[in-house]
Amino acid sequence: MRYDADGSIVRQPENRRVYVDLMIKTLWMSMLITFLCFLLGYPVAFLLASLPMRTSSLLMMLVLLPFWTSLLVRTTTWIAILQSQGILNNMLVALGFIDDQSRLQMIYNEIGTIVAMTHILLPFMILPLYSVMKSISPTYMRAARSMGATGYTAFRRVYFPQTLPGIGAGAILVFILAIGYYITPALVGGESGRFITNFIAYHMQVSLNWGLAAAIASLLLGLVIALYLIYNRLVGSDNLKLG
């Protein structure tokens, strides 16, 4: 941060505004992680809500199991899976999909951050969706089918709109958690997969530039609040259902 003779902050040239690009990348990756959690979590929640209680309770234990495992353990496990000599690359080489000299680089970059954080935050999407889907009576779908609607039409026009509160709750929960994550991007993100929170920690602990760290943190907080207010304006917080 530079100051002029009057003590005012000097605007940096465009090629040195690294935090603007980093903030945009953090926002984009958080949205992508939220979308991936929705794509993976919606069918899982639908399956849990459709199965008998005895079976769904057993499968729900698998969803809750990551909460009983250390975040550090889950993150380092992905390092063992995604690294060049890791489990996934070895399987691809053994099956003949790639050559041994063409192993994929899936760790210490944006891919590693997205994959690891999607796995870690997926339960936070499944649980709100499941709580909403469990309250939807199956008679709605049967009534739509009895009136001539196909399975897809009944799902799209009857079932899916009733799950929107759960989608909204899961999306906003996953997004807020993702945009403020620190440990996972620091371990698996490398240089390209780090979030703005990693640089906040750097200025707090290493460079000791607490003013810059506080400024970036304030901008991040303001961004999250602004996005929540926009969401509340468009959807309404009264429609959120967390359980």
C-alpha positions in Angstrom: 0.0 0.0 0.0 1.5 3.4 -1.1 0.8 6.8 0.3 1.4 10.3 -1.2 2.9 13.3 0.5 -0.5 14.2 2.1 -0.9 10.7 3.5 -3.6 9.7 1.1 -3.6 6.2 -0.4 -2.2 6.1 -4.0 -4.1 4.1 -6.5 -2.0 1.2 -7.9 -1.6 0.7 -11.6 -3.7 -2.1 -13.2 -0.8 -4.5 -13.5 -0.2 -4.4 -9.7 -3.9 -4.7 -8.5 -3.3 -8.4 -7.6 -5.9 -8.4 -4.9 -8.7 -7.5 -7.3 -8.0 -10.5 -9.4 -7.6 -12.7 -6.4 -10.9 -11.5 -5.0 -12.6 -12.3 -8.3 -11.0 -15.7 -8.4 -12.1 -16.5 -4.9 -15.6 -15.5 -5.7 -15.7 -17.5 -8.9 -14.2 -20.7 -7.3 -16.6 -20.4 -4.4 -19.6 -20.2 -6.8 -18.2 -23.2 -8.7 -17.8 -25.2 -5.6 -21.4 -24.3 -4.5 -22.7 -25.4 -7.9 -20.8 -28.7 -7.8 -22.1 -29.4 -4.3 -25.6 -28.9 -5.6 -25.1 -31.2 -8.6 -23.7 -34.0 -6.4 -25.9 -33.3 -3.3 -29.3 -33.1 -4.9 -29.5 -36.7 -6.1 -28.0 -38.0 -2.8 -30.6 -36.0 -0.8 -33.4 -37.2 -3.1 -32.3 -40.8 -2.6 -32.1 -40.5 1.2 -35.6 -38.9 1.3 -37.1 -41.6 -1.0 -35.7 -44.7 0.8 -37.3 -46.3 3.9 -36.3 -44.7 7.2 -34.1 -47.7 8.3 -32.1 -47.6 5.1 -31.9 -43.8 4.9 -30.7 -43.6 8.5 -27.9 -46.0 7.7 -26.8 -44.0 4.6 -27.2 -40.7 6.5 -24.4 -42.0 8.8 -22.1 -42.0 5.8 -23.0 -38.4 5.0 -22.3 -37.4 8.6 -19.1 -39.5 8.9 -16.8 -36.7 7.6 -17.9 -34.5 10.5 -16.2 -37.1 12.8 -13.0 -36.9 10.9 -10.4 -34.1 11.2 -10.4 -31.5 8.5 -6.7 -31.9 8.2 -6.9 -35.6 7.7 -9.6 -35.2 4.9 -7.5 -32.6 3.1 -4.2 -34.6 3.3 -6.1 -37.6 2.0 -6.9 -35.8 -1.2 -3.2 -35.0 -1.6 -2.4 -38.7 -1.5 -5.2 -39.3 -4.1 -4.6 -36.5 -6.5 -0.8 -36.2 -6.6 1.2 -37.3 -9.7 2.2 -40.6 -8.1 -1.1 -40.9 -6.2 -3.9 -43.4 -6.3 -6.0 -41.8 -9.1 -3.1 -41.4 -11.5 -1.9 -44.9 -10.8 -5.4 -46.2 -11.6 -5.6 -44.2 -14.9 -2.2 -45.6 -15.9 -3.1 -49.1 -15.0 -6.3 -48.9 -17.0 -4.5 -47.5 -20.0 -6.2 -44.1 -20.1 -3.0 -42.2 -19.8 0.7 -42.9 -20.2 3.1 -43.1 -17.3 4.9 -40.1 -18.7 1.7 -38.1 -19.0 0.4 -38.2 -15.5 -2.2 -35.5 -14.7 -1.4 -32.6 -12.4 -4.4 -32.4 -10.2 -2.9 -31.1 -6.9 -1.4 -27.8 -5.9 -3.6 -25.9 -8.3 -7.2 -24.8 -8.7 -8.4 -28.4 -9.5 -7.1 -29.7 -6.1 -8.8 -26.8 -4.3 -12.1 -27.4 -6.1 -12.1 -31.2 -5.6 -11.1 -31.1 -2.0 -13.5 -28.3 -0.9 -16.4 -29.8 -2.8 -15.9 -33.1 -0.9 -15.6 -31.3 2.4 -18.6 -28.9 2.0 -20.9 -31.5 0.3 -22.7 -32.5 3.6 -23.6 -28.9 4.2 -25.6 -29.0 0.9 -27.1 -32.5 1.5 -28.5 -31.9 5.0 -30.7 -28.8 4.2 -31.9 -30.5 1.0 -32.8 -33.7 2.8 -34.7 -31.9 5.5 -36.9 -30.2 2.9 -37.3 -33.2 0.7 -38.4 -35.4 3.7 -41.3 -33.0 4.4 -42.6 -33.3 0.8 -45.5 -35.7 0.6 -45.1 -38.4 -2.1 -48.8 -37.9 -2.9 -48.0 -34.8 -4.9 -46.0 -36.8 -7.4 -48.6 -39.5 -7.6 -51.4 -37.0 -8.2 -49.4 -35.4 -11.0 -48.8 -38.8 -12.6 -52.5 -39.7 -12.3 -53.4 -36.5 -14.2 -51.2 -37.5 -17.2 -47.9 -35.9 -16.4 -44.7 -37.8 -17.2 -42.2 -38.5 -14.5 -39.9 -35.7 -15.7 -42.8 -33.2 -16.0 -44.0 -34.1 -12.5 -40.6 -33.7 -11.1 -39.9 -30.4 -12.8 -43.2 -28.7 -12.1 -44.3 -30.3 -8.8 -41.4 -31.7 -6.9 -38.4 -29.4 -7.8 -40.1 -26.1 -6.9 -40.9 -27.4 -3.4 -37.2 -28.1 -2.9 -36.1 -24.5 -3.6 -35.9 -23.5 0.0 -33.5 -26.3 0.7 -31.5 -25.4 -2.4 -31.3 -21.8 -1.2 -30.3 -22.7 2.3 -27.6 -25.2 1.1 -26.2 -22.8 -1.5 -25.8 -19.9 0.8 -24.4 -22.0 3.5 -21.8 -23.7 1.3 -20.9 -20.4 -0.5 -20.3 -18.5 2.8 -18.2 -21.4 4.1 -16.2 -21.7 0.9 -15.4 -18.1 0.4 -13.8 -17.9 3.9 -11.9 -21.2 3.8 -8.3 -21.2 4.7 -6.7 -24.6 5.5 -7.7 -26.6 2.4 -6.6 -24.0 -0.2 -3.3 -23.5 1.7 -2.6 -27.3 1.7 -3.8 -28.3 -1.8 -4.1 -25.1 -3.7 -0.4 -24.2 -4.4 0.0 -20.8 -6.0 -2.9 -20.8 -8.3 -5.5 -22.4 -6.0 -5.2 -20.1 -3.0 -8.0 -17.9 -1.7 -8.0 -14.3 -0.5 -8.1 -15.7 3.0 -4.6 -17.2 2.6 -3.2 -13.7 1.9 -5.1 -12.3 4.9 -3.4 -14.9 7.1 0.0 -14.1 5.4 -0.2 -10.4 6.2 -1.4 -11.1 9.8 1.3 -13.7 10.6 4.3 -13.2 8.3 4.5 -9.6 6.8 2.7 -8.2 9.9 0.9 -5.7 7.7 -2.2 -5.8 9.9 -3.7 -2.7 8.2 -3.7 -4.4 4.8 -5.0 -7.6 6.3 -7.9 -5.8 8.0 -8.7 -3.9 4.8 -8.9 -7.1 2.7 -10.9 -8.8 5.5 -13.3 -5.9 5.6 -13.8 -6.0 1.8 -14.5 -9.7 2.0 -17.0 -9.3 4.8 -18.7 -6.5 2.8 -18.8 -8.6 -0.3 -20.5 -11.5 1.6 -23.0 -9.2 3.2 -23.8 -7.6 -0.2 -24.4 -10.9 -1.8 -26.6 -12.0 1.1 -28.7 -8.8 0.8 -29.1 -9.4 -2.9 -30.2 -13.0 -2.3 -32.6 -11.8 0.4 -34.0 -9.3 -2.0 -34.5 -11.8 -4.8 -35.5 -14.9 -2.9 -36.1 -13.9 0.7 -34.5 -15.2 3.8 -37.9 -16.4 5.1 -37.8 -19.1 2.4 -34.6 -20.6 3.8 -35.0 -24.0 5.5 -31.9 -25.3 7.3 -33.7 -28.2 9.0 
